[in-house]
Amino acid sequence: MSRVLGFAGIVIAMAIGLYFYSQQMKSIAPGAGTGPASPRATIDVVGVKNDLLAFANAEKQQFALEGKYLSFDELRSKGTALPADRRGPYTYSADISETGFHITATYSGPDVAGVPKSLAISDSMEIEQQ
């Protein structure tokens, strides 16, 4: 009888552990529980966030050097290493002015639950997700 109770206890403990594990996995995915998001979509979103930070850091460094922000092409012509103008289904665009910048990554792929349609960063260095 004690073996049966021991086995039942192990099964219950494993069920509780799997429940907590599944909750953690939902918080990692882009949708955070709003639906199934593929691992590829998660990788793309993380990559886009890294690219936006790289663009913003390059703009901040440029501003520190010359006191003005430049377009992606002008930064590349000066030898600044920048990510490509797109990553997966996201395309980057920049609105540059003398006093600031706003870089946007726009999603153009198929509708996937939990994948942001737009990510943006400005001179505040905070990534906004829509």
N, C-alpha and C positions, 0 to 999 in steps of 0.2 A: 504494500500500500504506500509506503514512504517513497518508493521509486516512482510510482505514478504521480504522486504530488510533486516530487522533484522535477520530473519531466514537464509537468504542466506549468510549474514556476518558470522553467527555462523558456518554454514557448511564449508565455505571457511577457517575460522580460524582452525577448527578441522582438515581439510585436510592438512593444512600446518603443524600443530602439529604432526600428524601421520607420515608425510614425515620425519621430523627431528628425530622423535623417531625411525623409521626404519633405518635411517642412523647411529644412535648411536648403535643400536643392531648389525649392521654389523661390527662395529669396535671392539666389544667385542668378537665375535666369532673368532676361530683360523684362518679361511680363510680370514677374513676381507673383505668380499664381493666377494670372488672368487667362491663361491658356498655354498650350504647348508651344514653346519656342525652341527652335532647333539649336544645336550646339553651334552651327555655323553663324546663325543670327547673333548669338551671344558673343562670339569671337569678333564679328563685324562691329558690333556696338562698342566693345572695349577698344578695338583698334581705332575706331573713329574718335573716341574720347581722347586717346593718346595722340592722334594726329592733330586734333584741335588744340591740345596743349602745346604741341610742337610749333604749330603756326603762331599761336599767341606768344610763346616765348621768343620766337624769331622776331616778331613785331616789336616786342618790348625791348629786345637787344638793339634793334635798329633805331628805335626812338632814343635810347640811351646814347647811341653813337652820334646820330645826326640831328636829333630833335624832330624827326618826322617819321610817319608810317609810310610803308611802301606796299605796292601790289605784290602778289606772289611772283610774277615774272621779273619784276625789278629786284626782288630779294634774291631770286635764283641767279640773275645776271651778276650780282655782287658776290656770288660764291656761297651763299647761305644754303645749307642742306635742309631741304623741306620735303615732306611727304608728297606723293603724287596727288593730282587734282581729284582723284576718286579712290574709294575703297569699297569693293563689292558693289552693292546697290546704292551707295551714298556718293553724292557729288558735292564738292566743296565750292563755295563762293565767298567772296569777301567784299564788304563795304568799307572802304578806307577813306578817312578824312584827315585833316591836319591835326585834329585833337583826339582822335580815337579810331577804333576799328571794331567791326562786328563780323565774325566768320561763321558761316552757316554750313552745316552738312544736311543735305536734303535727301530723303529716302525715295527711290523711284522703282522699287521692286514690287513683287506681289504682296497683297495684304497678309500680314502675319500678326497674330495676336501678340500684343506686348512689345512689339518692336516700335521704337519712336520714329515718327515721320520726319522729325527735324531735331537736330542738336545744334547748339550755338554757343559761342564764347565771345566775350568782348574784352575790353581792356580791364575789366574788373577781375578777369581770370576765373570766372565761375561758369561752369557748363550748365546751360539751360536745356531742358529736355521737353519736347512737345509731342 
